[in-house]
Amino acid sequence: MWRKGEGGRSILVVMPTRRDLLKTAALAPFALTSRASRASAATAAPGPIRFAVSTYSYWHFEEQKYPVQKVIEQAADIGFEGVELLHVQMDNETPAYLNQLKQAAFRRGLALPMLSIHQDFVSPDAKERQEAIDHTKKCIGLAARLGIPAVRLNSGRWNTIKSFDDLMKAKGDEPPIQGYTDEDAFKWCVECIRACLPDAETAGVVLALENHWGLSTRVENLLKIYKDVSSPWLGINLDTGNWPGHPYEGIAALAPYATIVQAKTYYGGGVWYTLDLDYPRIAKILKGAGFKGWISLEMEGKEPAATAVPKSLEVLRTAFA
């Protein structure tokens, strides 16, 4: 269509056809939806915290082991999203057994977020430290085969208090071996962890150092090792129950560095001790620090896991809702 423009010039005006109008009308809702989706994504809250249960919740180092496969089955029925595996609770390390565990979790829609291992880097004996390094590297390989993205580490301890029960009475604080200091232990830990990092990086498995009884009982000791190693392949496993004193101060100090959290409960009274943990308060601390990782339940009470574990999950879900 032609019409007269300014100065008497003729201008061609292209009018939309009926087909063009119908096409524009059809696409309008999608344009609005796209804009709304972008706005929603920009303001969306972080996803919900996911909860796992440690197989340790069902077996506290008694003579008769509780099968890992049964924990996986029950975790799915209870409503967990994942299962943390305790290495010493596994039947064996054969490929066939590992594949059974991996398949059992997959068929039930469960993730396996962490493999918890026991190793000790605090020893003046270089041969013993190398054995601990070799064990850690082996377990990194097991985790990779299972599709597990993290391995729990301990710093280790001096073992000058022989009984673990006595160590608990001393709240995890034990004197160094005569002739050595904690500075020696820090050096050994850092060296040993660094020796494991190439394997961790190659496998895509994060090492998560726990505030566990021994050298890393004290927050300042744990953070010293963590910061001295200074690697993206070393994280921190924050255990809510391993505190010699006031737990919330320590939790707040570790929360900004936490890669994963192990949440203790003590129904029926603790096997070694009992803490009355305020999980709404803990949830507030972790959320305030921006934590978005896994919460793995460690039910360490004497009440049967069949009743204590579901109650524990309800406490955690309510606190982190």
N, C-alpha and C positions, 0 to 999 in steps of 0.2 A: 504494500500500500504506500502510495506517495502522498506527502502533505507539504504545505508551504512552511519553510522555516524562516529564521531571522534574515532580513535582507531580501526576502522573496525567493530564496533558493529552495529548490525541491529536495526533500529528505525522504529516503526509503525507510519505512518503518516495517520491521518484520513482526507480524502478529503470531503468537503461539497457536499451534493447531490444537484440535481437540485431543489428539493423541499425546501432545506435549503436556497439556494440563492434567490429563489422567496420570501420566507418568510421575509428574511432580507431586501430585496428591498422594500417590502410592508410596513415594519415598519419604515423605515428610515425617511419618511416625518413626522411621528408622533413624533419621537425622536427629530427632528429638531424643530418641532412646540412646543414641551414641553419645550426645552431649551430656545426658543425665548419667550415663555409665561412667564417663570420664570424671564428672564432678563427684560421683559417689566413690570412685576409686581413690580420688585425691583426699577424701575426708574419711575413708573407711577405717575403722578400728582394727588393730592387729588381730589375727586369728586366735581362736581359743587355745589355751595351754593344753597339751596332750599328756595323757597319763599312762605310765607303764607300771608294771609290778616286777620287782626283782624276784627271781626264783629263791633267793635267800629268805624271803618272807615265809616260805614253806619249809625251810630247813636251816636250823641254826647250828650246824656242824655236829649234829647227833651222829651216832654210829650208822644208823640206817638212813641212806639218802632218799630224799623225796624226788621222784623222777621229773626231769625238766619238761618232758613231753606232757605230763599231767598238768604242770603249771600253765603251759601254753593253752591247753584245752580249757582250763578253768578261767584263765584270764579273759578269754573271749566270751565265755558265758556271763562273767560278772560285768563286763562292759569296758575293760581297759582297751587302749589303742595300741599298746606295745608290751613287750616282755624284755626285761634286762636279764641277761644270762650270767650266772656265777660260774666261772670256769671250773673251779674244783668240784662243782656239783654235777658236771657233765659226766656221762658214763664213760666216754672215751673221746678220742680226737680223730677217729677214722673219717675219711670222706663220706662213707655211707651214712654214718651217724649224723654228721653235720648236715648232710642233705635232707635227712629225715626231719631234723629240727627246722631247717629253713622252709621245707615244704609244709610242715605242720602250721607254722606261723602264717605262711602265705595263704593257705586254704581257709584260714579263719580271719583273714583281713588284718593281721597284726604285724606291726613293725618290730624289729629287734634293734633298739637304739644304742645299746652298750653291752660290752663284754667286760665284766669285772674280774680282774686278775689279782694275784698276790705275788709280789716280788719285793726285794729288799735291796736298796742301793747303799744302805748305811753299813759299810764294813771296811775295815782297814786292809782286808785281804783282796788283792786285785783279782784273784781267781774267782772268788765268790761274787764280786761285782760283775765280772764277765758272764758268769752263769746267769745272773739276774738280767743282764742285757740280752743274752741269748733267749731266755725264757720270754721276755717281753716281745722280742722280734718274732718269735714263733707264734705268740698269741695275736700279734698284729696280722699275721698271715691267716690265722683261724678266723679272726673277725672279718677280714676281707672276703674269705670264702663264704661266710654266712651273710654277707651283705650288711654287716654292722659298721656304722660310721665312727664309733668311739670305743676306746679301751680305757677302763679305769686303772689308774696307777696309784700306788702308795709311794711315799718317800722311802719308807723303811724306818727302822729304829735300832738303837744300840744293843738291845737284848741284854742289858745289864739287870733288868728285872725279868726273870725267866718265865714266870707264870703270867698269862694274859689276864687272869682274874686279879692278880696283884697289880698289874699295870693299870687296870681299871680303878682299883682302889687309890692308886697314885695319880688318877686323872690324866694318864698318858704321859706324865712327865718323868723321865728316867735320866740318870746321870750318864755322861759319856764313858766309854772305856778309858781306863787309866792311861794317860799319856796322849790322849786326843781331846779335841774340842768340837763343838757344834760347827765351827768354821770348816773343819775337815769334812764333816758330813755334808755340808752345803756343797762343797767342791765336788765330792763324789757324786752326789745326786745330779748336779748340773752336767757333769761329764757323761754320766750314764744315760741321762735323758737325751742329750745331744747325740749320743751314739745311736739312739733308736730312731731319731727323726727322719733320716733318709728313707728308712723302711716305711715309716708312717706316711710320709708324703707320697711315696711311690704307690702305696696301697690305698691312699685317700682315707686314712683312718686317723682321727684326732686322738691324742693322748690326753686324758682328763685326770689331772693330779688332784687327789682328794685331801681334805682336811681330816686325815685319819690319825689314829693314835700312834705316837712316835714323834719323829722330827717335825712333821707337819701338823701336830696338834695345835700349835700356836699360829694364829693368822699371819703374824709378821714373818714367821719362818716360811710358811707356804708361799706367801707373796714374794719373798726374796728369791726363792728357787724359780718361781714362775717368771719373774721379771729378768732374772739373770739368764735364763734360757732364751727368752724373747723370741718365740717362734709362733707363727700362726697354726702350727700343728701341735702346740701344747695349749690345752685349755684347763679349766678348773671344774672339778666335780664338787659342788657344794653340798655337804651332808648336814642336814638340819639338826642332827642329834649328837655329833661328835664335838662336844664343847666341854672344856674343863670348868667353865664358869658361866657367865651370862651369855646365852646363845644369840640374842637379837643384835647385840653389838657386833659380834663376829659375822653373823649373816649379812648385816648391812655393809661390812667391810669387804666381803667377798662377792656380794651380789653383782657389782658392775663387771666382774670378770667371769662370772659363772657361765659355763658351757652347757651344763646339765645339772639337775638338782636331784639328790636322793632325799626323800622325805621319810623320816622315822615316825613310827607310832608304836605304842607300848601296851596294847590291850592285855589285860591279865597280869600286868606288872612286867617290867623289862627283864630279859635274860640276865643282863649284867647290872643295869641301872634303869631308872625311869625318869623321863623328863615330861613335864606338862607343857607341851608346846602349843603356842597360840597361833594356829595356822592362818586365821584372818590377818593377824599382824604380819606374819611371814609373807603372805601373799602381797600385802601392801608394799613391803620392802622390795620384793622382787619385781613387782610391776613398776614401782618407782624407779628402779634401776634399768628398766627396759628389757627385762628378761623375757624371752619368747620361746625358750627351749622346752625340753622334756622334763617332766616331774616323774621320778621313778620311786614308787613306794617300797620302803624297807620296813615291813612289820616285824618288830623285834620283841614282841611281847610273848608271854607264855600261853595266852589264849589260843585255841586252835585256829589255824589260818582260815579254815572254812567259814568261820564267822567273823574273825577279826579283819581279814582282808577286805571284804565288801564294806564293812563299817568304815574302814580307813579311806577307801575310795570316796565314799560319800562325804566324809569330812573334807577331803582335798577338793573335790568338785565344788562343794559349797563355798569353801574359802576363796577359791580362784574364779568363781563365777563372775 
